[in-house]
Amino acid sequence: MDIDLVFKIAAIGIIVAVLNQLLIRSGREDQAMMTTIAGLVVVLTMLVRQISELFVLIEALFDL
């Protein structure tokens, strides 16, 4: 696992947190929730790709 993945996830988290606070303070709670959910989906998509690559690596390692 590269450290780049950790930095990408942290950057997405920071951006989503800032956007969330800005939207909540401007009275747009619904859009703030959608922004949070979108950030979560992006991070989960990144993690699913990494887990998929891990399973492929394990399969190749054990020659299954």
PDBQT receptor file of N, H, CA, C and O in Angstrom, charges set to zero:
ATOM      1  N   MET A   1       0.844  -1.179   0.000  1.00  0.00    +0.000 N 
ATOM      2  CA  MET A   1       0.000   0.000   0.000  1.00  0.00    +0.000 C 
ATOM      3  C   MET A   1       0.887   1.239   0.000  1.00  0.00    +0.000 C 
ATOM      4  O   MET A   1       1.830   1.352   0.783  1.00  0.00    +0.000 OA
ATOM      5  N   ASP A   2       0.571   2.134  -0.868  1.00  0.00    +0.000 N 
ATOM      6  H   ASP A   2      -0.195   2.042  -1.504  1.00  0.00    +0.000 HD
ATOM      7  CA  ASP A   2       1.332   3.372  -0.968  1.00  0.00    +0.000 C 
ATOM      8  C   ASP A   2       0.834   4.384   0.062  1.00  0.00    +0.000 C 
ATOM      9  O   ASP A   2      -0.323   4.357   0.480  1.00  0.00    +0.000 OA
ATOM     10  N   ILE A   3       1.724   5.260   0.449  1.00  0.00    +0.000 N 
ATOM     11  H   ILE A   3       2.664   5.282   0.109  1.00  0.00    +0.000 HD
ATOM     12  CA  ILE A   3       1.346   6.330   1.368  1.00  0.00    +0.000 C 
ATOM     13  C   ILE A   3       0.477   7.352   0.651  1.00  0.00    +0.000 C 
ATOM     14  O   ILE A   3      -0.229   8.136   1.285  1.00  0.00    +0.000 OA
ATOM     15  N   ASP A   4       0.536   7.335  -0.696  1.00  0.00    +0.000 N 
ATOM     16  H   ASP A   4       1.110   6.698  -1.211  1.00  0.00    +0.000 HD
ATOM     17  CA  ASP A   4      -0.295   8.256  -1.477  1.00  0.00    +0.000 C 
ATOM     18  C   ASP A   4      -1.772   8.032  -1.206  1.00  0.00    +0.000 C 
ATOM     19  O   ASP A   4      -2.545   8.989  -1.167  1.00  0.00    +0.000 OA
ATOM     20  N   LEU A   5      -2.172   6.797  -1.022  1.00  0.00    +0.000 N 
ATOM     21  H   LEU A   5      -1.544   6.019  -1.054  1.00  0.00    +0.000 HD
ATOM     22  CA  LEU A   5      -3.579   6.481  -0.745  1.00  0.00    +0.000 C 
ATOM     23  C   LEU A   5      -4.028   7.140   0.559  1.00  0.00    +0.000 C 
ATOM     24  O   LEU A   5      -5.132   7.679   0.636  1.00  0.00    +0.000 OA
ATOM     25  N   VAL A   6      -3.190   7.096   1.561  1.00  0.00    +0.000 N 
ATOM     26  H   VAL A   6      -2.294   6.658   1.497  1.00  0.00    +0.000 HD
ATOM     27  CA  VAL A   6      -3.523   7.718   2.844  1.00  0.00    +0.000 C 
ATOM     28  C   VAL A   6      -3.665   9.228   2.687  1.00  0.00    +0.000 C 
ATOM     29  O   VAL A   6      -4.576   9.835   3.250  1.00  0.00    +0.000 OA
ATOM     30  N   PHE A   7      -2.758   9.830   1.917  1.00  0.00    +0.000 N 
ATOM     31  H   PHE A   7      -2.018   9.337   1.460  1.00  0.00    +0.000 HD
ATOM     32  CA  PHE A   7      -2.827  11.275   1.688  1.00  0.00    +0.000 C 
ATOM     33  C   PHE A   7      -4.072  11.651   0.894  1.00  0.00    +0.000 C 
ATOM     34  O   PHE A   7      -4.700  12.672   1.175  1.00  0.00    +0.000 OA
ATOM     35  N   LYS A   8      -4.434  10.839  -0.091  1.00  0.00    +0.000 N 
ATOM     36  H   LYS A   8      -3.924  10.010  -0.319  1.00  0.00    +0.000 HD
ATOM     37  CA  LYS A   8      -5.643  11.117  -0.877  1.00  0.00    +0.000 C 
ATOM     38  C   LYS A   8      -6.891  11.055   0.001  1.00  0.00    +0.000 C 
ATOM     39  O   LYS A   8      -7.768  11.914  -0.088  1.00  0.00    +0.000 OA
ATOM     40  N   ILE A   9      -6.960  10.037   0.842  1.00  0.00    +0.000 N 
ATOM     41  H   ILE A   9      -6.248   9.339   0.914  1.00  0.00    +0.000 HD
ATOM     42  CA  ILE A   9      -8.114   9.905   1.734  1.00  0.00    +0.000 C 
ATOM     43  C   ILE A   9      -8.169  11.070   2.717  1.00  0.00    +0.000 C 
ATOM     44  O   ILE A   9      -9.244  11.605   2.992  1.00  0.00    +0.000 OA
ATOM     45  N   ALA A  10      -7.019  11.461   3.243  1.00  0.00    +0.000 N 
ATOM     46  H   ALA A  10      -6.146  11.027   3.019  1.00  0.00    +0.000 HD
ATOM     47  CA  ALA A  10      -6.977  12.598   4.168  1.00  0.00    +0.000 C 
ATOM     48  C   ALA A  10      -7.395  13.888   3.470  1.00  0.00    +0.000 C 
ATOM     49  O   ALA A  10      -8.123  14.696   4.046  1.00  0.00    +0.000 OA
ATOM     50  N   ALA A  11      -6.945  14.085   2.240  1.00  0.00    +0.000 N 
ATOM     51  H   ALA A  11      -6.354  13.428   1.772  1.00  0.00    +0.000 HD
ATOM     52  CA  ALA A  11      -7.307  15.294   1.498  1.00  0.00    +0.000 C 
ATOM     53  C   ALA A  11      -8.805  15.338   1.225  1.00  0.00    +0.000 C 
ATOM     54  O   ALA A  11      -9.433  16.387   1.359  1.00  0.00    +0.000 OA
ATOM     55  N   ILE A  12      -9.370  14.211   0.846  1.00  0.00    +0.000 N 
ATOM     56  H   ILE A  12      -8.860  13.358   0.737  1.00  0.00    +0.000 HD
ATOM     57  CA  ILE A  12     -10.814  14.156   0.609  1.00  0.00    +0.000 C 
ATOM     58  C   ILE A  12     -11.564  14.453   1.904  1.00  0.00    +0.000 C 
ATOM     59  O   ILE A  12     -12.561  15.175   1.892  1.00  0.00    +0.000 OA
ATOM     60  N   GLY A  13     -11.095  13.907   3.009  1.00  0.00    +0.000 N 
ATOM     61  H   GLY A  13     -10.284  13.321   3.019  1.00  0.00    +0.000 HD
ATOM     62  CA  GLY A  13     -11.729  14.158   4.296  1.00  0.00    +0.000 C 
ATOM     63  C   GLY A  13     -11.698  15.627   4.686  1.00  0.00    +0.000 C 
ATOM     64  O   GLY A  13     -12.689  16.162   5.183  1.00  0.00    +0.000 OA
ATOM     65  N   ILE A  14     -10.571  16.274   4.464  1.00  0.00    +0.000 N 
ATOM     66  H   ILE A  14      -9.766  15.839   4.060  1.00  0.00    +0.000 HD
ATOM     67  CA  ILE A  14     -10.447  17.693   4.799  1.00  0.00    +0.000 C 
ATOM     68  C   ILE A  14     -11.363  18.540   3.924  1.00  0.00    +0.000 C 
ATOM     69  O   ILE A  14     -12.052  19.436   4.412  1.00  0.00    +0.000 OA
ATOM     70  N   ILE A  15     -11.363  18.248   2.626  1.00  0.00    +0.000 N 
ATOM     71  H   ILE A  15     -10.803  17.520   2.229  1.00  0.00    +0.000 HD
ATOM     72  CA  ILE A  15     -12.215  19.012   1.704  1.00  0.00    +0.000 C 
ATOM     73  C   ILE A  15     -13.685  18.837   2.048  1.00  0.00    +0.000 C 
ATOM     74  O   ILE A  15     -14.444  19.806   2.062  1.00  0.00    +0.000 OA
ATOM     75  N   VAL A  16     -14.088  17.600   2.328  1.00  0.00    +0.000 N 
ATOM     76  H   VAL A  16     -13.472  16.812   2.317  1.00  0.00    +0.000 HD
ATOM     77  CA  VAL A  16     -15.489  17.340   2.666  1.00  0.00    +0.000 C 
ATOM     78  C   VAL A  16     -15.858  18.021   3.978  1.00  0.00    +0.000 C 
ATOM     79  O   VAL A  16     -16.958  18.560   4.104  1.00  0.00    +0.000 OA
ATOM     80  N   ALA A  17     -14.966  18.006   4.948  1.00  0.00    +0.000 N 
ATOM     81  H   ALA A  17     -14.072  17.568   4.847  1.00  0.00    +0.000 HD
ATOM     82  CA  ALA A  17     -15.254  18.651   6.229  1.00  0.00    +0.000 C 
ATOM     83  C   ALA A  17     -15.425  20.162   6.074  1.00  0.00    +0.000 C 
ATOM     84  O   ALA A  17     -16.324  20.753   6.672  1.00  0.00    +0.000 OA
ATOM     85  N   VAL A  18     -14.562  20.782   5.273  1.00  0.00    +0.000 N 
ATOM     86  H   VAL A  18     -13.832  20.302   4.787  1.00  0.00    +0.000 HD
ATOM     87  CA  VAL A  18     -14.672  22.234   5.050  1.00  0.00    +0.000 C 
ATOM     88  C   VAL A  18     -15.966  22.563   4.317  1.00  0.00    +0.000 C 
ATOM     89  O   VAL A  18     -16.689  23.482   4.702  1.00  0.00    +0.000 OA
ATOM     90  N   LEU A  19     -16.255  21.804   3.253  1.00  0.00    +0.000 N 
ATOM     91  H   LEU A  19     -15.668  21.058   2.940  1.00  0.00    +0.000 HD
ATOM     92  CA  LEU A  19     -17.495  22.041   2.517  1.00  0.00    +0.000 C 
ATOM     93  C   LEU A  19     -18.716  21.823   3.402  1.00  0.00    +0.000 C 
ATOM     94  O   LEU A  19     -19.691  22.571   3.330  1.00  0.00    +0.000 OA
ATOM     95  N   ASN A  20     -18.650  20.800   4.227  1.00  0.00    +0.000 N 
ATOM     96  H   ASN A  20     -17.858  20.193   4.285  1.00  0.00    +0.000 HD
ATOM     97  CA  ASN A  20     -19.761  20.505   5.133  1.00  0.00    +0.000 C 
ATOM     98  C   ASN A  20     -20.012  21.676   6.079  1.00  0.00    +0.000 C 
ATOM     99  O   ASN A  20     -21.159  22.084   6.260  1.00  0.00    +0.000 OA
ATOM    100  N   GLN A  21     -18.977  22.212   6.671  1.00  0.00    +0.000 N 
ATOM    101  H   GLN A  21     -18.046  21.881   6.523  1.00  0.00    +0.000 HD
ATOM    102  CA  GLN A  21     -19.131  23.339   7.593  1.00  0.00    +0.000 C 
ATOM    103  C   GLN A  21     -19.645  24.588   6.883  1.00  0.00    +0.000 C 
ATOM    104  O   GLN A  21     -20.496  25.305   7.410  1.00  0.00    +0.000 OA
ATOM    105  N   LEU A  22     -19.125  24.844   5.686  1.00  0.00    +0.000 N 
ATOM    106  H   LEU A  22     -18.434  24.262   5.257  1.00  0.00    +0.000 HD
ATOM    107  CA  LEU A  22     -19.591  26.004   4.930  1.00  0.00    +0.000 C 
ATOM    108  C   LEU A  22     -21.070  25.889   4.576  1.00  0.00    +0.000 C 
ATOM    109  O   LEU A  22     -21.820  26.858   4.691  1.00  0.00    +0.000 OA
ATOM    110  N   LEU A  23     -21.484  24.696   4.145  1.00  0.00    +0.000 N 
ATOM    111  H   LEU A  23     -20.874  23.909   4.052  1.00  0.00    +0.000 HD
ATOM    112  CA  LEU A  23     -22.875  24.511   3.762  1.00  0.00    +0.000 C 
ATOM    113  C   LEU A  23     -23.804  24.563   4.974  1.00  0.00    +0.000 C 
ATOM    114  O   LEU A  23     -24.905  25.108   4.887  1.00  0.00    +0.000 OA
ATOM    115  N   ILE A  24     -23.375  24.009   6.084  1.00  0.00    +0.000 N 
ATOM    116  H   ILE A  24     -22.481  23.567   6.154  1.00  0.00    +0.000 HD
ATOM    117  CA  ILE A  24     -24.214  24.054   7.287  1.00  0.00    +0.000 C 
ATOM    118  C   ILE A  24     -24.376  25.497   7.763  1.00  0.00    +0.000 C 
ATOM    119  O   ILE A  24     -25.475  25.905   8.139  1.00  0.00    +0.000 OA
ATOM    120  N   ARG A  25     -23.301  26.262   7.749  1.00  0.00    +0.000 N 
ATOM    121  H   ARG A  25     -22.408  25.930   7.444  1.00  0.00    +0.000 HD
ATOM    122  CA  ARG A  25     -23.378  27.656   8.217  1.00  0.00    +0.000 C 
ATOM    123  C   ARG A  25     -24.213  28.536   7.294  1.00  0.00    +0.000 C 
ATOM    124  O   ARG A  25     -24.742  29.564   7.717  1.00  0.00    +0.000 OA
ATOM    125  N   SER A  26     -24.328  28.125   6.030  1.00  0.00    +0.000 N 
ATOM    126  H   SER A  26     -23.899  27.290   5.687  1.00  0.00    +0.000 HD
ATOM    127  CA  SER A  26     -25.155  28.912   5.109  1.00  0.00    +0.000 C 
ATOM    128  C   SER A  26     -26.595  28.410   5.066  1.00  0.00    +0.000 C 
ATOM    129  O   SER A  26     -27.406  28.910   4.286  1.00  0.00    +0.000 OA
ATOM    130  N   GLY A  27     -26.913  27.423   5.903  1.00  0.00    +0.000 N 
ATOM    131  H   GLY A  27     -26.254  27.017   6.537  1.00  0.00    +0.000 HD
ATOM    132  CA  GLY A  27     -28.284  26.952   6.017  1.00  0.00    +0.000 C 
ATOM    133  C   GLY A  27     -28.670  25.894   5.004  1.00  0.00    +0.000 C 
ATOM    134  O   GLY A  27     -29.859  25.689   4.760  1.00  0.00    +0.000 OA
ATOM    135  N   ARG A  28     -27.721  25.229   4.419  1.00  0.00    +0.000 N 
ATOM    136  H   ARG A  28     -26.755  25.396   4.618  1.00  0.00    +0.000 HD
ATOM    137  CA  ARG A  28     -28.000  24.200   3.423  1.00  0.00    +0.000 C 
ATOM    138  C   ARG A  28     -27.612  22.831   3.966  1.00  0.00    +0.000 C 
ATOM    139  O   ARG A  28     -26.680  22.199   3.470  1.00  0.00    +0.000 OA
ATOM    140  N   GLU A  29     -28.325  22.382   4.977  1.00  0.00    +0.000 N 
ATOM    141  H   GLU A  29     -29.082  22.896   5.381  1.00  0.00    +0.000 HD
ATOM    142  CA  GLU A  29     -28.002  21.127   5.644  1.00  0.00    +0.000 C 
ATOM    143  C   GLU A  29     -28.159  19.929   4.719  1.00  0.00    +0.000 C 
ATOM    144  O   GLU A  29     -27.389  18.974   4.814  1.00  0.00    +0.000 OA
ATOM    145  N   ASP A  30     -29.147  19.965   3.823  1.00  0.00    +0.000 N 
ATOM    146  H   ASP A  30     -29.772  20.742   3.747  1.00  0.00    +0.000 HD
ATOM    147  CA  ASP A  30     -29.360  18.850   2.905  1.00  0.00    +0.000 C 
ATOM    148  C   ASP A  30     -28.178  18.680   1.953  1.00  0.00    +0.000 C 
ATOM    149  O   ASP A  30     -27.725  17.563   1.702  1.00  0.00    +0.000 OA
ATOM    150  N   GLN A  31     -27.691  19.787   1.432  1.00  0.00    +0.000 N 
ATOM    151  H   GLN A  31     -28.058  20.695   1.636  1.00  0.00    +0.000 HD
ATOM    152  CA  GLN A  31     -26.538  19.711   0.540  1.00  0.00    +0.000 C 
ATOM    153  C   GLN A  31     -25.281  19.300   1.296  1.00  0.00    +0.000 C 
ATOM    154  O   GLN A  31     -24.415  18.627   0.737  1.00  0.00    +0.000 OA
ATOM    155  N   ALA A  32     -25.173  19.695   2.551  1.00  0.00    +0.000 N 
ATOM    156  H   ALA A  32     -25.877  20.242   3.005  1.00  0.00    +0.000 HD
ATOM    157  CA  ALA A  32     -24.027  19.291   3.366  1.00  0.00    +0.000 C 
ATOM    158  C   ALA A  32     -24.031  17.780   3.572  1.00  0.00    +0.000 C 
ATOM    159  O   ALA A  32     -22.982  17.138   3.513  1.00  0.00    +0.000 OA
ATOM    160  N   MET A  33     -25.206  17.219   3.813  1.00  0.00    +0.000 N 
ATOM    161  H   MET A  33     -26.058  17.741   3.862  1.00  0.00    +0.000 HD
ATOM    162  CA  MET A  33     -25.306  15.766   3.985  1.00  0.00    +0.000 C 
ATOM    163  C   MET A  33     -24.958  15.038   2.689  1.00  0.00    +0.000 C 
ATOM    164  O   MET A  33     -24.281  14.010   2.714  1.00  0.00    +0.000 OA
ATOM    165  N   MET A  34     -25.418  15.569   1.561  1.00  0.00    +0.000 N 
ATOM    166  H   MET A  34     -25.968  16.404   1.540  1.00  0.00    +0.000 HD
ATOM    167  CA  MET A  34     -25.111  14.942   0.271  1.00  0.00    +0.000 C 
ATOM    168  C   MET A  34     -23.617  15.028  -0.039  1.00  0.00    +0.000 C 
ATOM    169  O   MET A  34     -23.053  14.106  -0.629  1.00  0.00    +0.000 OA
ATOM    170  N   THR A  35     -22.982  16.116   0.352  1.00  0.00    +0.000 N 
ATOM    171  H   THR A  35     -23.440  16.864   0.831  1.00  0.00    +0.000 HD
ATOM    172  CA  THR A  35     -21.537  16.249   0.158  1.00  0.00    +0.000 C 
ATOM    173  C   THR A  35     -20.791  15.217   0.989  1.00  0.00    +0.000 C 
ATOM    174  O   THR A  35     -19.829  14.611   0.518  1.00  0.00    +0.000 OA
ATOM    175  N   THR A  36     -21.230  15.020   2.218  1.00  0.00    +0.000 N 
ATOM    176  H   THR A  36     -22.012  15.512   2.601  1.00  0.00    +0.000 HD
ATOM    177  CA  THR A  36     -20.606  14.023   3.087  1.00  0.00    +0.000 C 
ATOM    178  C   THR A  36     -20.777  12.623   2.519  1.00  0.00    +0.000 C 
ATOM    179  O   THR A  36     -19.834  11.832   2.524  1.00  0.00    +0.000 OA
ATOM    180  N   ILE A  37     -21.955  12.316   2.037  1.00  0.00    +0.000 N 
ATOM    181  H   ILE A  37     -22.721  12.959   2.034  1.00  0.00    +0.000 HD
ATOM    182  CA  ILE A  37     -22.209  10.991   1.460  1.00  0.00    +0.000 C 
ATOM    183  C   ILE A  37     -21.379  10.796   0.195  1.00  0.00    +0.000 C 
ATOM    184  O   ILE A  37     -20.845   9.710  -0.030  1.00  0.00    +0.000 OA
ATOM    185  N   ALA A  38     -21.264  11.829  -0.631  1.00  0.00    +0.000 N 
ATOM    186  H   ALA A  38     -21.697  12.712  -0.449  1.00  0.00    +0.000 HD
ATOM    187  CA  ALA A  38     -20.457  11.730  -1.846  1.00  0.00    +0.000 C 
ATOM    188  C   ALA A  38     -18.983  11.483  -1.508  1.00  0.00    +0.000 C 
ATOM    189  O   ALA A  38     -18.322  10.676  -2.161  1.00  0.00    +0.000 OA
ATOM    190  N   GLY A  39     -18.479  12.166  -0.505  1.00  0.00    +0.000 N 
ATOM    191  H   GLY A  39     -19.016  12.822   0.026  1.00  0.00    +0.000 HD
ATOM    192  CA  GLY A  39     -17.099  11.936  -0.077  1.00  0.00    +0.000 C 
ATOM    193  C   GLY A  39     -16.891  10.522   0.427  1.00  0.00    +0.000 C 
ATOM    194  O   GLY A  39     -15.869   9.896   0.147  1.00  0.00    +0.000 OA
ATOM    195  N   LEU A  40     -17.863  10.024   1.170  1.00  0.00    +0.000 N 
ATOM    196  H   LEU A  40     -18.693  10.532   1.397  1.00  0.00    +0.000 HD
ATOM    197  CA  LEU A  40     -17.787   8.651   1.675  1.00  0.00    +0.000 C 
ATOM    198  C   LEU A  40     -17.779   7.649   0.534  1.00  0.00    +0.000 C 
ATOM    199  O   LEU A  40     -17.019   6.681   0.563  1.00  0.00    +0.000 OA
ATOM    200  N   VAL A  41     -18.610   7.869  -0.463  1.00  0.00    +0.000 N 
ATOM    201  H   VAL A  41     -19.228   8.655  -0.486  1.00  0.00    +0.000 HD
ATOM    202  CA  VAL A  41     -18.673   6.960  -1.613  1.00  0.00    +0.000 C 
ATOM    203  C   VAL A  41     -17.353   6.971  -2.381  1.00  0.00    +0.000 C 
ATOM    204  O   VAL A  41     -16.882   5.920  -2.815  1.00  0.00    +0.000 OA
ATOM    205  N   VAL A  42     -16.760   8.135  -2.549  1.00  0.00    +0.000 N 
ATOM    206  H   VAL A  42     -17.143   8.989  -2.196  1.00  0.00    +0.000 HD
ATOM    207  CA  VAL A  42     -15.479   8.229  -3.256  1.00  0.00    +0.000 C 
ATOM    208  C   VAL A  42     -14.393   7.461  -2.513  1.00  0.00    +0.000 C 
ATOM    209  O   VAL A  42     -13.626   6.718  -3.124  1.00  0.00    +0.000 OA
ATOM    210  N   VAL A  43     -14.328   7.638  -1.204  1.00  0.00    +0.000 N 
ATOM    211  H   VAL A  43     -14.952   8.241  -0.708  1.00  0.00    +0.000 HD
ATOM    212  CA  VAL A  43     -13.306   6.947  -0.410  1.00  0.00    +0.000 C 
ATOM    213  C   VAL A  43     -13.553   5.433  -0.418  1.00  0.00    +0.000 C 
ATOM    214  O   VAL A  43     -12.605   4.658  -0.542  1.00  0.00    +0.000 OA
ATOM    215  N   LEU A  44     -14.795   5.013  -0.288  1.00  0.00    +0.000 N 
ATOM    216  H   LEU A  44     -15.565   5.643  -0.187  1.00  0.00    +0.000 HD
ATOM    217  CA  LEU A  44     -15.092   3.579  -0.314  1.00  0.00    +0.000 C 
ATOM    218  C   LEU A  44     -14.758   2.970  -1.666  1.00  0.00    +0.000 C 
ATOM    219  O   LEU A  44     -14.299   1.829  -1.730  1.00  0.00    +0.000 OA
ATOM    220  N   THR A  45     -14.979   3.706  -2.742  1.00  0.00    +0.000 N 
ATOM    221  H   THR A  45     -15.352   4.632  -2.690  1.00  0.00    +0.000 HD
ATOM    222  CA  THR A  45     -14.611   3.221  -4.074  1.00  0.00    +0.000 C 
ATOM    223  C   THR A  45     -13.104   3.024  -4.177  1.00  0.00    +0.000 C 
ATOM    224  O   THR A  45     -12.640   2.029  -4.734  1.00  0.00    +0.000 OA
ATOM    225  N   MET A  46     -12.348   3.964  -3.644  1.00  0.00    +0.000 N 
ATOM    226  H   MET A  46     -12.725   4.773  -3.191  1.00  0.00    +0.000 HD
ATOM    227  CA  MET A  46     -10.892   3.834  -3.653  1.00  0.00    +0.000 C 
ATOM    228  C   MET A  46     -10.461   2.613  -2.848  1.00  0.00    +0.000 C 
ATOM    229  O   MET A  46      -9.571   1.871  -3.263  1.00  0.00    +0.000 OA
ATOM    230  N   LEU A  47     -11.093   2.409  -1.699  1.00  0.00    +0.000 N 
ATOM    231  H   LEU A  47     -11.816   3.012  -1.362  1.00  0.00    +0.000 HD
ATOM    232  CA  LEU A  47     -10.718   1.276  -0.858  1.00  0.00    +0.000 C 
ATOM    233  C   LEU A  47     -11.094  -0.055  -1.484  1.00  0.00    +0.000 C 
ATOM    234  O   LEU A  47     -10.355  -1.031  -1.350  1.00  0.00    +0.000 OA
ATOM    235  N   VAL A  48     -12.231  -0.110  -2.164  1.00  0.00    +0.000 N 
ATOM    236  H   VAL A  48     -12.831   0.682  -2.272  1.00  0.00    +0.000 HD
ATOM    237  CA  VAL A  48     -12.644  -1.359  -2.819  1.00  0.00    +0.000 C 
ATOM    238  C   VAL A  48     -11.648  -1.735  -3.905  1.00  0.00    +0.000 C 
ATOM    239  O   VAL A  48     -11.327  -2.912  -4.071  1.00  0.00    +0.000 OA
ATOM    240  N   ARG A  49     -11.156  -0.749  -4.644  1.00  0.00    +0.000 N 
ATOM    241  H   ARG A  49     -11.416   0.207  -4.509  1.00  0.00    +0.000 HD
ATOM    242  CA  ARG A  49     -10.135  -1.032  -5.661  1.00  0.00    +0.000 C 
ATOM    243  C   ARG A  49      -8.879  -1.616  -5.025  1.00  0.00    +0.000 C 
ATOM    244  O   ARG A  49      -8.313  -2.584  -5.534  1.00  0.00    +0.000 OA
ATOM    245  N   GLN A  50      -8.445  -1.030  -3.914  1.00  0.00    +0.000 N 
ATOM    246  H   GLN A  50      -8.905  -0.244  -3.501  1.00  0.00    +0.000 HD
ATOM    247  CA  GLN A  50      -7.241  -1.518  -3.249  1.00  0.00    +0.000 C 
ATOM    248  C   GLN A  50      -7.439  -2.930  -2.697  1.00  0.00    +0.000 C 
ATOM    249  O   GLN A  50      -6.534  -3.760  -2.778  1.00  0.00    +0.000 OA
ATOM    250  N   ILE A  51      -8.608  -3.202  -2.143  1.00  0.00    +0.000 N 
ATOM    251  H   ILE A  51      -9.343  -2.528  -2.077  1.00  0.00    +0.000 HD
ATOM    252  CA  ILE A  51      -8.892  -4.537  -1.616  1.00  0.00    +0.000 C 
ATOM    253  C   ILE A  51      -8.938  -5.545  -2.757  1.00  0.00    +0.000 C 
ATOM    254  O   ILE A  51      -8.477  -6.677  -2.604  1.00  0.00    +0.000 OA
ATOM    255  N   SER A  52      -9.486  -5.148  -3.892  1.00  0.00    +0.000 N 
ATOM    256  H   SER A  52      -9.860  -4.229  -4.017  1.00  0.00    +0.000 HD
ATOM    257  CA  SER A  52      -9.516  -6.025  -5.055  1.00  0.00    +0.000 C 
ATOM    258  C   SER A  52      -8.099  -6.367  -5.510  1.00  0.00    +0.000 C 
ATOM    259  O   SER A  52      -7.798  -7.524  -5.807  1.00  0.00    +0.000 OA
ATOM    260  N   GLU A  53      -7.240  -5.368  -5.563  1.00  0.00    +0.000 N 
ATOM    261  H   GLU A  53      -7.484  -4.429  -5.322  1.00  0.00    +0.000 HD
ATOM    262  CA  GLU A  53      -5.845  -5.616  -5.924  1.00  0.00    +0.000 C 
ATOM    263  C   GLU A  53      -5.163  -6.523  -4.910  1.00  0.00    +0.000 C 
ATOM    264  O   GLU A  53      -4.331  -7.348  -5.288  1.00  0.00    +0.000 OA
ATOM    265  N   LEU A  54      -5.497  -6.389  -3.637  1.00  0.00    +0.000 N 
ATOM    266  H   LEU A  54      -6.173  -5.719  -3.331  1.00  0.00    +0.000 HD
ATOM    267  CA  LEU A  54      -4.929  -7.250  -2.610  1.00  0.00    +0.000 C 
ATOM    268  C   LEU A  54      -5.337  -8.696  -2.829  1.00  0.00    +0.000 C 
ATOM    269  O   LEU A  54      -4.505  -9.596  -2.713  1.00  0.00    +0.000 OA
ATOM    270  N   PHE A  55      -6.611  -8.936  -3.145  1.00  0.00    +0.000 N 
ATOM    271  H   PHE A  55      -7.287  -8.205  -3.239  1.00  0.00    +0.000 HD
ATOM    272  CA  PHE A  55      -7.064 -10.300  -3.391  1.00  0.00    +0.000 C 
ATOM    273  C   PHE A  55      -6.389 -10.902  -4.620  1.00  0.00    +0.000 C 
ATOM    274  O   PHE A  55      -6.066 -12.090  -4.624  1.00  0.00    +0.000 OA
ATOM    275  N   VAL A  56      -6.173 -10.100  -5.662  1.00  0.00    +0.000 N 
ATOM    276  H   VAL A  56      -6.435  -9.135  -5.659  1.00  0.00    +0.000 HD
ATOM    277  CA  VAL A  56      -5.482 -10.585  -6.845  1.00  0.00    +0.000 C 
ATOM    278  C   VAL A  56      -4.044 -10.946  -6.494  1.00  0.00    +0.000 C 
ATOM    279  O   VAL A  56      -3.525 -11.953  -6.975  1.00  0.00    +0.000 OA
ATOM    280  N   LEU A  57      -3.404 -10.146  -5.674  1.00  0.00    +0.000 N 
ATOM    281  H   LEU A  57      -3.826  -9.328  -5.284  1.00  0.00    +0.000 HD
ATOM    282  CA  LEU A  57      -2.036 -10.411  -5.258  1.00  0.00    +0.000 C 
ATOM    283  C   LEU A  57      -1.967 -11.688  -4.417  1.00  0.00    +0.000 C 
ATOM    284  O   LEU A  57      -1.069 -12.507  -4.614  1.00  0.00    +0.000 OA
ATOM    285  N   ILE A  58      -2.896 -11.862  -3.494  1.00  0.00    +0.000 N 
ATOM    286  H   ILE A  58      -3.625 -11.197  -3.334  1.00  0.00    +0.000 HD
ATOM    287  CA  ILE A  58      -2.914 -13.072  -2.665  1.00  0.00    +0.000 C 
ATOM    288  C   ILE A  58      -3.170 -14.309  -3.527  1.00  0.00    +0.000 C 
ATOM    289  O   ILE A  58      -2.560 -15.358  -3.321  1.00  0.00    +0.000 OA
ATOM    290  N   GLU A  59      -4.074 -14.173  -4.487  1.00  0.00    +0.000 N 
ATOM    291  H   GLU A  59      -4.570 -13.320  -4.655  1.00  0.00    +0.000 HD
ATOM    292  CA  GLU A  59      -4.364 -15.294  -5.393  1.00  0.00    +0.000 C 
ATOM    293  C   GLU A  59      -3.133 -15.669  -6.185  1.00  0.00    +0.000 C 
ATOM    294  O   GLU A  59      -2.853 -16.856  -6.356  1.00  0.00    +0.000 OA
ATOM    295  N   ALA A  60      -2.390 -14.694  -6.672  1.00  0.00    +0.000 N 
ATOM    296  H   ALA A  60      -2.617 -13.730  -6.532  1.00  0.00    +0.000 HD
ATOM    297  CA  ALA A  60      -1.172 -14.967  -7.421  1.00  0.00    +0.000 C 
ATOM    298  C   ALA A  60      -0.081 -15.533  -6.519  1.00  0.00    +0.000 C 
ATOM    299  O   ALA A  60       0.715 -16.369  -6.947  1.00  0.00    +0.000 OA
ATOM    300  N   LEU A  61      -0.047 -15.081  -5.288  1.00  0.00    +0.000 N 
ATOM    301  H   LEU A  61      -0.693 -14.402  -4.940  1.00  0.00    +0.000 HD
ATOM    302  CA  LEU A  61       0.972 -15.542  -4.350  1.00  0.00    +0.000 C 
ATOM    303  C   LEU A  61       0.804 -17.018  -4.034  1.00  0.00    +0.000 C 
ATOM    304  O   LEU A  61       1.782 -17.765  -3.998  1.00  0.00    +0.000 OA
ATOM    305  N   PHE A  62      -0.438 -17.441  -3.804  1.00  0.00    +0.000 N 
ATOM    306  H   PHE A  62      -1.232 -16.834  -3.833  1.00  0.00    +0.000 HD
ATOM    307  CA  PHE A  62      -0.694 -18.830  -3.477  1.00  0.00    +0.000 C 
ATOM    308  C   PHE A  62      -0.994 -19.684  -4.713  1.00  0.00    +0.000 C 
ATOM    309  O   PHE A  62      -1.303 -20.870  -4.596  1.00  0.00    +0.000 OA
ATOM    310  N   ASP A  63      -0.902 -19.076  -5.885  1.00  0.00    +0.000 N 
ATOM    311  H   ASP A  63      -0.652 -18.113  -5.980  1.00  0.00    +0.000 HD
ATOM    312  CA  ASP A  63      -1.076 -19.763  -7.165  1.00  0.00    +0.000 C 
ATOM    313  C   ASP A  63      -2.395 -20.523  -7.227  1.00  0.00    +0.000 C 
ATOM    314  O   ASP A  63      -2.439 -21.713  -7.538  1.00  0.00    +0.000 OA
ATOM    315  N   LEU A  64      -3.475 -19.791  -6.918  1.00  0.00    +0.000 N 
ATOM    316  H   LEU A  64      -3.439 -18.824  -6.665  1.00  0.00    +0.000 HD
ATOM    317  CA  LEU A  64      -4.809 -20.400  -6.934  1.00  0.00    +0.000 C 
ATOM    318  C   LEU A  64      -5.477 -20.225  -8.263  1.00  0.00    +0.000 C 
ATOM    319  O   LEU A  64      -6.607 -20.678  -8.450  1.00  0.00    +0.000 OA
TER     320      LEU A  64
